[in-house]
Structures are given as C-alpha cells and as structure tokens.
Amino acid sequence: MRHEKGLDRLFTILVYSMLLLASALAIFPLFYVLSVSFSTEFEYLTRGFFVIPKQFTLDGYMYLLAHPGFTSAFRNAVIISAVGTLLNIVLTSLMAYGLSKRWLKFRDSLNFMVFFTLLFSGGMIPTYLVVRSLHLLDSFWAIWLSTAIAPFNVIVMRSFFQSMPSEIDESARIDGSGEWRLFLSIIVPLSKPVIATFTLFYLVTNWNTYFSAILYLNDADLMPLQVFLRQMLVEDDPTISNASNVMYKYTPAAKMAAIILTALPLLVIFPFLQKHFNKGVMLGSVKG
C-alpha cells in the first residue's frame, strides 16, 4: 500500500512538472514578443535576446495605430469575424436542430449529405467558380457564405440536440409552443455550453482568415489582418520583396506589436467563453 502511494505521488509530481514545462514553453515566446514590442530598434539590434527591455517605448504600437493599412486590415478582420461568426452559429444551430428531429422528411439522406461533405469537399477551383458565378468576388460575402457551415460542427451539435430528453419537447408542445418558440425559448438557453464552444471555434477561424481572402478578394482595402501581417514580413524580407516596391519600413518592435494586437482580441474574449468550453466539448462529443 505504501509503495502504491509513493508511485501515485511520483506520478502526480511528474504530471505537474510536465504541465509546468508545457506552460512555460507556451507562455515564454509570447512574453518575448511582448518585451520586444516595447523595446527600441537599437536595443533589439545590440542586445539580441532579452526578456525585459531597458528602454520602454510605445513607438511600435503608435506606428501601427497610425498606419492606414493596419487600421483598415483590423477593421476588416473585426467585420469578417463578427458577421461571419454570427452567420456560422445561426446557420449551424438551425441545421443541426432540424436534422435532430425524427419527423423531418428525408432526414437520413440529408444526414448522409452532411457526412459526405465532411469527407469529400468540392475542391478549391469548383468552389471559386461557384463564388464567381454568384458575383461574390471582392465581397466579404464570398468568405462568409463559402465557409458558412462546417459539417463536423453540425454533426456534433445535432448529436447534442438529440441527447436532450423528449419530455422537454412534449411539455413545450402541450403548453402551445410552436417550433420557433421551442427552439428559441427552450433549446437555445439549454444549449449555451455547446453554442459558446462553437462560437469560439468559428470566431478563431474567422479572425485568422487568410487563404479565403487571398482567393476571393482582389481589392487591397478589403484585406484582413492576417494578410497585412504577411505583407509586413514580405516587404521587410530582402530575399522575397522587390526593393523598388517597398513603401514602409517596419521595425522589430512594430512587427511584434502587430502580433500582440492581432492576438489581443481573442485573448480578451476567451476568458468569457472559457467557463462553457470544457462542458460544451464534452457534451457534444460523448453523446451519439
């Protein structure tokens, strides 16, 4: 018995040690980026690597906030994320709720179609041709509609709706509730954890939109934040950029400040959704 307790204690110490190491490896790069964003270019070039800057400055942030390209890209990212996430969660929850109902005609066929698109997508070129034929190029609608519903999220959310007791549905109908009232007044409030979880998933995906923007948007004024970050690196990289086309010079502090400002909205929003995150993932995954 004493030997087993000793092994349990050793295992606990090993697990905590690994968690602390993993946390340090995850946090330290972000802390280094934060430190460089508050430093001067001279200190970055002379000291090389440091944790705490000797000369604290906000020049990197002030430069970015005065940069028209950054403010435009940040505004575009906010619009794409806010509207896109709202469309994603509304369409996904409505589709999943409908597919969870046994009285739905052609329910099995519709579920198979969702599952089929999970395994086989139409491909980049066919999707582009469809978007172009709908005259959605150079519009945010091209991004919003082409990624409106994720099949995997529909399947998980449908499983969650199916796991709800049928007595809830029956009692609501006895009280005279219609389908919309049942969904909005009873199902949605009971589904806060799974809705919050998928809202976070969709929000992160929309905020990091890059390839869709490159594919569907040609107007530089519509480009989101991730595209702007790539341009910062390309324009400063002599092996990639064309020197005659370089319009701006980005200091190391400005680059690091851009990374911090890009990650900041998600870091602020995550704690508000985190309390639903674990419960939502487990509810959606273990119920079949």
C-alpha angles and dihedrals in degrees: 000000000000089000091054092050089051091052091048091052091048090050091049091050090049092050093048091047092053091047091051091048092048091048092050092049090051098044101040098066090050090048090050091050089050091051094050091048089062095045133088123251090242092056092046092052096043102040098036099192124029139149101205118035116230093210112046114206139162094206093114093054094042091051092051095045089053092047110102092207093056096046091048092048092047091051091049091049091051092050093046092047098044099045095034094051092047091052092045096052096041095049094041095050093045093049093045092048092051093048090050092063115094092205092063111115115240088009094150093049092049091048090050091051090053091048092047092054088050089062101032124032126193092249133240100281098046090047091050091050091051092049091048093048089054089053092238098131115122089023133103087231088074089064097038097049098038090057099029098121129028110206094213092055091049092053094048093046091046089055089052093052091047090054092062115105113263089224089075091058093044096048091048092052091048087055089054101258117157125214096270093046091047091051099043100037102036114013098044095049090049091049099055095120096053093040091050091049095052091042087060092047093050093043093055091047093050094044090053094048108147116132095046090052092050090048102045106025124071098164110094091210090064097052116120129228099272091058090050090052090053091050090053090057096042096048091052096044109090091198092060110025130075106236093215091060098049109115102169136040113217118203121213088253091054092050093049091044089054090054091050094047090047093053096038099083093053092045089053096046098043097072090056092055097033094087089062096039103084094040093047095051093048095046092051096044107044099045113081 
